[in-house]
Amino acid sequence: MSSMAHPTEGAWRALIDGELTVEEAAELRRHAAACATCAVRLSETQQSAQATDRLLDRLGAPTLSLDISTVVQSARQSSRRRAGLIAAGISLLVVSVAGATVGRPVVRALVERVRALVHPAAPEPTSAPFDQSRGVAIVPGSETRIVFDSVQTAGVLRLSLADTAELVIRSDSQVIYRVSDSGIIVHNGGSRASYDLLIPRDARFVQVLVGNAVLFEKFRDQVGTRVRPDTAGRYLFVP
């Protein structure tokens, strides 16, 4: 802990709640004594804990009738977010489990649930709109299009049909790919990369375009292109 520039808020809370060892607590207090910023944080944490205790004391005996709006209003007036969250959690618990004795561990667990509802974490994006890499693979749908959005001045596209389930495209240098339900967009402006494109032989419909120009088209067993395959069965496209 001594290597930590500033202990976390959780560390200060653990200190106030008595959840640290004697050595850990002593080290935190030494840090606060030498760090003005952390001394303020420790003071604020202590004040927040005191406000929490006052709210917990309002529970009284299990038979106490607690007015929810009064507790929430008190929490708001305390201007302490932690106290407000605990007050809301206590109110919910009293409503759902009337007459139960509330222990601090139960309150703490409930506070975390309420905190998640009041300030939900932003959802993690499933994927970035564009993926910069040297290759992507998808399972083609009923109609799949691979679109190069720019004409290159150099580079070769090598296209092959294979008995695979995935459509795979790889490049020899980084370009930006965008994957959607309809296929792949290759954002290749200014690139001089070369590409290997592997298309499943069983794919129903696949088009390869440069801009709006169709370079290659496959529908069931029929292939449409101006390029003849080489001896290895690959279709080679050059600028």
C-alpha positions as CSV (number, residue, x, y, z in Angstrom):
1,M,0.0,0.0,0.0
2,S,2.9,2.3,0.6
3,S,3.6,2.5,-3.1
4,M,0.1,3.8,-3.8
5,A,0.1,7.6,-4.6
6,H,-3.4,8.1,-3.3
7,P,-5.5,5.3,-1.7
8,T,-8.8,4.6,-3.3
9,E,-12.2,5.7,-1.9
10,G,-12.8,2.0,-1.1
11,A,-9.6,1.9,1.1
12,W,-10.8,5.0,3.1
13,R,-14.2,3.4,3.6
14,A,-12.7,0.1,4.7
15,L,-10.6,2.1,7.2
16,I,-13.7,3.9,8.7
17,D,-15.7,0.6,8.7
18,G,-12.9,-1.2,10.6
19,E,-12.3,-3.7,7.9
20,L,-8.5,-3.3,7.7
21,T,-5.8,-5.0,9.7
22,V,-4.0,-2.9,12.3
23,E,-1.0,-2.5,10.0
24,E,-3.0,-1.5,7.0
25,A,-5.0,1.0,9.0
26,A,-1.9,2.5,10.5
27,E,-0.3,2.9,7.1
28,L,-3.4,4.7,5.7
29,R,-3.4,7.1,8.7
30,R,0.3,7.9,8.2
31,H,-0.4,8.6,4.5
32,A,-3.3,10.9,5.5
33,A,-1.1,12.7,8.0
34,A,1.5,13.5,5.3
35,C,-0.9,14.1,2.3
36,A,-3.2,17.1,2.5
37,T,-5.4,15.8,-0.3
38,C,-6.0,12.5,1.4
39,A,-6.5,14.1,4.7
40,V,-9.5,15.9,3.2
41,R,-10.8,12.7,1.6
42,L,-10.5,10.9,5.0
43,S,-12.4,13.7,6.7
44,E,-15.1,13.6,4.0
45,T,-15.4,9.8,4.4
46,Q,-15.7,10.1,8.1
47,Q,-18.5,12.7,7.8
48,S,-20.3,10.5,5.2
49,A,-20.1,7.5,7.6
50,Q,-21.5,9.6,10.4
51,A,-24.4,10.7,8.2
52,T,-24.9,7.0,7.3
53,D,-25.0,6.0,11.0
54,R,-27.6,8.7,11.7
55,L,-29.8,7.3,8.9
56,L,-29.3,3.7,10.2
57,D,-30.3,4.8,13.7
58,R,-33.6,5.9,12.3
59,L,-34.6,2.3,11.8
60,G,-34.9,1.8,15.6
61,A,-36.7,-1.4,16.6
62,P,-38.1,-3.8,14.0
63,T,-41.6,-2.5,14.7
64,L,-40.8,1.1,13.9
65,S,-43.0,2.6,11.3
66,L,-40.6,4.4,8.9
67,D,-41.8,7.0,6.4
68,I,-39.9,6.5,3.2
69,S,-40.2,10.1,2.0
70,T,-38.8,11.4,5.3
71,V,-35.7,9.2,5.1
72,V,-35.0,10.1,1.5
73,Q,-35.5,13.8,2.2
74,S,-33.0,13.5,5.1
75,A,-30.5,11.9,2.8
76,R,-30.9,14.6,0.2
77,Q,-30.4,17.3,2.8
78,S,-27.2,15.7,4.0
79,S,-25.7,16.2,0.5
80,R,-23.9,13.0,0.8
81,R,-24.4,10.6,-2.1
82,R,-23.4,7.6,-0.1
83,A,-26.0,8.5,2.6
84,G,-28.6,9.1,0.0
85,L,-28.1,5.7,-1.6
86,I,-28.2,3.9,1.8
87,A,-31.4,5.8,2.7
88,A,-33.0,4.6,-0.5
89,G,-31.8,1.1,0.1
90,I,-33.2,1.1,3.6
91,S,-36.5,2.4,2.4
92,L,-36.7,-0.4,-0.2
93,L,-35.8,-3.0,2.4
94,V,-38.4,-1.8,4.8
95,V,-41.1,-1.9,2.2
96,S,-40.2,-5.4,1.0
97,V,-39.3,-7.0,4.3
98,A,-41.4,-5.2,6.9
99,G,-40.5,-5.8,10.5
100,A,-37.1,-7.5,9.7
101,T,-34.0,-6.6,11.6
102,V,-31.5,-5.0,9.1
103,G,-27.9,-5.8,9.6
104,R,-25.1,-3.7,8.1
105,P,-23.9,-6.4,5.6
106,V,-27.5,-6.6,4.2
107,V,-27.6,-2.8,3.9
108,R,-24.3,-2.7,2.2
109,A,-25.3,-5.3,-0.4
110,L,-28.6,-3.4,-1.0
111,V,-26.7,-0.1,-1.4
112,E,-24.7,-1.6,-4.2
113,R,-27.9,-2.7,-6.0
114,V,-29.4,0.7,-5.6
115,R,-26.2,2.4,-6.7
116,A,-26.3,0.3,-9.9
117,L,-29.9,1.4,-10.6
118,V,-29.3,5.1,-9.8
119,H,-26.0,5.3,-11.7
120,P,-25.9,2.4,-14.1
121,A,-22.6,1.8,-15.8
122,A,-22.4,2.6,-19.5
123,P,-22.8,-0.6,-21.5
124,E,-19.7,-2.0,-23.1
125,P,-19.8,-1.5,-26.9
126,T,-20.2,-4.9,-28.6
127,S,-17.7,-3.7,-31.2
128,A,-16.3,-0.5,-32.6
129,P,-17.9,0.8,-35.8
130,F,-14.7,0.1,-37.7
131,D,-12.1,-2.6,-36.9
132,Q,-8.5,-1.9,-38.0
133,S,-6.7,-5.1,-38.6
134,R,-5.3,-7.4,-41.2
135,G,-8.2,-9.7,-41.5
136,V,-11.8,-10.5,-40.6
137,A,-14.0,-13.5,-41.0
138,I,-17.8,-13.8,-41.1
139,V,-20.4,-16.5,-41.8
140,P,-22.2,-15.3,-45.0
141,G,-25.9,-14.8,-45.0
142,S,-28.3,-15.2,-47.9
143,E,-26.8,-12.1,-49.5
144,T,-23.3,-10.9,-48.7
145,R,-21.3,-8.1,-50.2
146,I,-17.6,-7.2,-49.8
147,V,-17.2,-3.5,-50.8
148,F,-13.9,-1.8,-51.2
149,D,-14.8,1.9,-50.9
150,S,-11.8,3.2,-52.8
151,V,-9.9,2.3,-56.0
152,Q,-6.3,1.4,-55.2
153,T,-3.3,2.4,-57.3
154,A,-1.4,-0.8,-56.3
155,G,-2.0,-4.2,-54.7
156,V,-3.6,-7.4,-55.8
157,L,-6.9,-9.1,-54.8
158,R,-6.6,-12.9,-54.8
159,L,-10.1,-14.5,-54.6
160,S,-10.7,-18.2,-54.1
161,L,-13.7,-20.5,-53.5
162,A,-13.3,-23.1,-50.8
163,D,-15.3,-25.7,-48.9
164,T,-15.4,-23.6,-45.7
165,A,-18.2,-22.2,-43.6
166,E,-16.6,-18.7,-43.1
167,L,-15.9,-16.0,-45.6
168,V,-12.4,-14.7,-44.8
169,I,-10.5,-11.6,-46.1
170,R,-6.9,-10.9,-45.2
171,S,-4.6,-8.0,-46.2
172,D,-0.8,-7.8,-46.0
173,S,-1.0,-4.4,-44.2
174,Q,-3.6,-2.8,-42.0
175,V,-6.8,-1.5,-43.5
176,I,-10.1,-0.7,-41.7
177,Y,-13.0,-3.1,-42.0
178,R,-16.6,-2.6,-41.1
179,V,-18.7,-5.7,-40.6
180,S,-22.5,-5.6,-40.8
181,D,-25.3,-8.0,-41.4
182,S,-25.0,-7.4,-45.2
183,G,-21.3,-8.1,-45.4
184,I,-17.9,-6.2,-45.1
185,I,-16.8,-2.8,-46.1
186,V,-13.1,-2.4,-46.7
187,H,-12.1,1.2,-45.9
188,N,-9.0,1.2,-48.1
189,G,-8.6,4.8,-49.1
190,G,-4.9,5.5,-49.9
191,S,-3.9,1.9,-49.2
192,R,-1.6,-0.1,-51.4
193,A,-2.4,-3.4,-49.7
194,S,-2.9,-6.8,-51.3
195,Y,-5.8,-9.1,-50.2
196,D,-6.7,-12.7,-50.0
197,L,-10.4,-13.4,-50.1
198,L,-11.8,-16.8,-49.4
199,I,-15.5,-17.4,-50.2
200,P,-17.4,-20.5,-49.1
201,R,-18.4,-22.5,-52.1
202,D,-21.8,-23.1,-50.6
203,A,-22.5,-19.4,-50.1
204,R,-25.8,-18.5,-51.8
205,F,-25.0,-15.0,-53.1
206,V,-21.7,-13.0,-52.8
207,Q,-20.7,-9.8,-54.5
208,V,-17.4,-8.1,-54.5
209,L,-17.4,-4.5,-55.4
210,V,-15.0,-1.6,-55.8
211,G,-17.1,1.5,-55.2
212,N,-20.3,0.8,-57.3
213,A,-18.5,-1.5,-59.8
214,V,-19.1,-5.2,-59.5
215,L,-15.8,-7.1,-59.6
216,F,-17.1,-10.6,-58.9
217,E,-20.5,-12.2,-58.3
218,K,-21.4,-15.6,-57.2
219,F,-25.0,-16.9,-57.1
220,R,-25.4,-20.5,-56.1
221,D,-23.1,-22.4,-58.5
222,Q,-22.8,-19.6,-61.0
223,V,-19.9,-17.2,-61.1
224,G,-19.8,-13.9,-63.0
225,T,-16.6,-12.0,-63.5
226,R,-14.4,-10.8,-66.4
227,V,-11.3,-12.6,-64.9
228,R,-10.5,-16.2,-65.6
229,P,-9.2,-18.4,-62.7
230,D,-5.5,-19.3,-62.8
231,T,-4.3,-22.9,-62.6
232,A,-4.8,-22.9,-58.8
233,G,-8.4,-21.8,-59.2
234,R,-7.8,-18.3,-57.9
235,Y,-9.2,-15.1,-59.5
236,L,-6.6,-12.4,-59.6
237,F,-7.6,-8.7,-59.7
238,V,-5.1,-5.9,-60.2
239,P,-5.7,-2.2,-60.5
